Amino acid sequence: MLTTDRAVDHSTNKIQSTTIYQMPPRRPYTYGLQDIAELLRRYIVFFGIFILTGLALTILASLLYTKIYTATSAIVFDRNDARPYEAVVELRKQERDKSVMETELDVIQSRVFAGTVVDALNLVEDPDYNTYLHPIRTEGNGLIGSLFAPIVGVLFSNEGNGPEMVRRRLISESVQRNRAISTLLSSYIVDRRGDSLAMTIRVRQPNPLKAATIADAIAERYVEWTAKLTDEATKNTIAYLRSQQAELAGRIANMEREIANFATNSDLTFDPQDDLLRARMEQLNEQLTIARVDEAGAVARYNEAKGLLASTDEQALGRVLTSDQLDRLRTEQSRLERVRAQLSSKFGKNHPLVIDADAELQATRAMIGDEAQRIVQELANNSKVASIRTEKFSTEVALLQKRMEGRNLAEIRRRELERDLLAEQKRYDQIVLRLGDLDPERGERKASATVASYAEVPTSPSFPTPSFVIATGSFGVFVLAIIGLMVAEALDNRLHGPRDVEEVLNRPNLVTIPNLKVPLHSLQMPHQLVVSSPGSVFSKAMRNLCMAWEAIDRSAGGKIVMICSPSNGDGKTTITLGLAAAARAQGLRALILDFDPNPKGAGFLLGAPQADTALSNFLENKGDLKSVIFASPSYPFLEVISSRPNLYGVEVLYTELRGLYDLIIIDSPALQHEEDSVWLASRVDSIIMVVAAVRTKERSLVDALNRLSVNHPVILGSVVNFFGKPENQDRPSWFSWFSRRRYKASGSPIGI
């Protein structure tokens, strides 16, 4: 059963939100075999022309290409790479690895080496490599050279077109040499296979003899050039080592003299005073330590005694301050205190003996205080003496340390000079040994590479190969054609099928009608075909459309459905007649409202007259509805009202028709040229959008939806017409009659 993704509530008339339709984003383009086959069918003419043109151009190119001959030579390298000029022993004779061979490969293709080949072969005077010179026509120039040779000969037939002409044109020799080097580098390639020590040199040239000559020259020149570079590097190394040897010898002599002078000036010869200075230093350090301990003790005792004296704590003062005189005074004080206590208890406090005892006791205490002051002063003096002793020892230690530091620095400097001298002597010894290893009297070194194979003069061109060019060209043309089809499909904004329409409309596609463009032999109308030929494709499509309307719209209470399309010729009128006939065949009471002002609408095809006056009389209560409705004279006797679009009183007409009919189908004007459908959409229950496959553009459908969205219509879905390839069968009889009628009326054919 056909369903929709939202409910349609006709009691509230409209439920769709006010939406501005926009161009939907393109879905990702993924192509399978079926999609590519469909593209080929759709663009078969373009594809065929492109393939044929590409094949023709490929064959022509294989004939016009200049013949290129390839000559091959080879060189092989020694397993061990001898480098006597290397400073590191391990690198002087190292086994060639992949990185070394890759370096050799880069060197043989460098501009420096190519310049030596250019100079050796004098390629600056060769027009094939120095393109500033006038080209010389050869047999290998191909068909293009043969065709244009006369023209080139006329243009460059004057005398002096050789090297002298180039010099007169003020082209410097360095520029010409660089051009020859660039051309030579582009004419040969060097490669090697895997870990092989052999390199293959391939030279491409229109002249086969010249190709072989250059290939051999590159191989021989590289062997000689590398041997020469090795010999030059060795000689340069020997010259450098000899200069370093002389320089180091002079430097060593100067350093020896410097050490001797420094030792004399700094008095660094052996002397027993060094030990006496260190012994005196140790003794002073011990005395300084003792003096600092004594100073700290004296200061501590003085501070403690001074604090106790100020606090008048006699017991604590007695524990800190001790002397014979102080002990006698304290003993006398104790005796006087006992006597006073006895007299006071015997005679009382005011007795003369008690007063005398108090006076003696007071005098004794004063003497104790004076003695304590003397002891504290003595402690202060002892503290000062200890500080002076400590300062004295510190000064002596500092002076002695300065003397020791000076001697130590001088000793360090002497040792540094001796180490530098030893290092220079070692370098001198290494240079002497290195010169002995190089042995410059041995002569030139052996080359590290040899020519393994000389080039043979090629007899057949390596390019172009007609079979290869045609095969690759054909494949490339085919791939480009497929890519062109995909690009054309991506740029095509036409609606080709139901899926495209559903993406734009955001509603289901109710029915898809195939493209039936085959001549017909009978004179049946579309609505007659639905009844007389129920097995035809069109009849099945109309029945499915009617069932879809019943399942979606009628079940929700809708009766008035408007058939509209973005433009004329999309099959809107045919769908209207077919849907009405299918509804009548299923026992439904159906009526067609032809509001299309075009005189080729449903009323015209059924032969119905214009009922504008009768309809106006009915809406003004001056006539009945039967005078407005026209019934077709032939089966299935479709009923139609043909009138111009008018919103005046249309609700009265719809109310009457709802009570009399089950389905009211409105044949509306096309949205591209008329605005009537926009306002008719505000009074209908639902809308079915008819889209012509391939013909209708995405922008046209979006514009139509935006115009309809003003009245918030309920769109049931779409009908895709003219879909797919025309079937190879006879058209139904009505199509021939219908096409002829439309062709005579408009001068152009019309399809369903």
NORUR-V890903 format. One line per field, one symbol per residue. phi: phi as a letter, one per 40 degrees, with the letter a starting at -180 (. if undefined). A space follows every 10 residues. Layout:
phi = ???
This chain:
phi = .cbbcacbbc ccgbbcccbc cbcccccdcb bbcccccccc ccbccdcccc cccccccccc cccccccbbb bbbabbbccb ccbccccccc ccabccbccc ccccccccbc cccccccccc cfccccccbc cccccbcbcc cgcccccbcc cccccbcccg ccdccccccg cccccccccc cccccccbbb aabfccccbb bbbbaccccc cccccccccc cccccccccc cccccccccc cccccccccc cccccccccc ccccccfccc accdcccccc cccccccccc cccccccccc cccccccccc cfcccccccc cbaccccccc cccccccccc ccccccbhcc cdcccccccc cccccccccc cccccccccc cccccccccc cccccccccc cccccdcccc cccccccccc cccccccccc ccccccccfc ccgcccccab ccacccccbb ccaccdcccc cccccccccc cccccccccc ccbcccadcc cccccfbccc abbccbbbdb bbbccdcccc ccbccccccc cccccccccc ccccccgcbc bbcbacacgc gccccccccc ccccccgccb bbbcbccccb ccccccgccc bccccccccc gbabcccccb bccbccfcba bbaccaccgc cccccccccb bcabbbcccc ccbbbccccc ccbbcabbcc bccgcccccc cccccccccd bfccccibbc bfcgcdccac cccccccccc cccccbgacb bc
